[in-house]
Amino acid sequence: MSKATHPPVTVYTTTWCGYCKMAKKYLEDHKVSFDEKNVETDSTAMKEVMERMGGDFRGVPVITIGDKTILGFDRPAIDEALRG
């Protein structure tokens, strides 16, 4: 999947999250471009993810692909969202 064939992707992370690292590597391995936002160090990113999760923020990674929001490193959900 190339940059031109998928909706915008954002990965909300923390510095200590192993699943965040796995999600980013998975996207990189599949040549998916994404923006990373660290909710630990960026209060705006934390506000964005809280709004996206309806105030029910339970952890990271939170991956947004277009209008879809995926909680955790869920390969099938990521693949499905990237297909559109």
N, C-alpha and C positions, 0 to 999 in steps of 0.2 A: 504494500500500500504506500503510495507516494504522497507527498505533501499536497499535490493537486487533487487527489481523489478522496479525501476525507474532510469532514467538518473540523472546525477548530477544536483543539484538544488542550485542556489545562489539567495539570496534576498538582493537587494541593498536598503538601508534604510537611514533614518535620525533619530535622537533621538526624535523629536517632532511629527513624522508622525503617526496619528491614524490608517490609512489604512495599514501601515507597520506592526503595532502591530497585527491588525486583520489577515493579511496574514500569519505572523509567527505562530499565534495561530492556524489558519486553518491547516497549514502544520503539526504542532505538534500534533494536535488532530487526524490527519490522519496518524500519525506515519511516516511522511516523513522527512528524515534527510536533512539538508540544511546548507550551509555556509551563514553567514550574513556578509555583508560588508557595513559599514557606510560611505556614500559619504561625510558627513559633516566633519568627522575626518580623513579620509583616502584618500589622494590625488590620490593614485594608483587606488583605487576603483572608484573614480570619473572619472579618465581617462578611465578605463575599460568600465564603463557604457556609457560614451560619444561615445566611439568607437562602442560599441554594438548598440547604438541608431543612428548611422550614424551622430553624431554631433547634433542631434535634441533631446536633453534631456529635457523633459517637466515635470519631477517630479518623485516622488517615491510613492509606491515601483515599482521597476523594478525587475521582477522575470525571471531568466533564468532557463530553464529546458532543458537540452541537448542543442540542437541548436536553440530552440525556445525562443523568448523574449516576455514577457508579460508586458505591461505597466498598472500599477494599480492592485488593488485587484479584479481580474476577476475569480471567482470560476469556471465557465464552462471552460474557457481557461486553467486554472491550471489543472483541472481534465483531460481534453483532452490531454494536453502535458505529463502528468504523465503516461497516458495509452500508449503513444508512438505513 
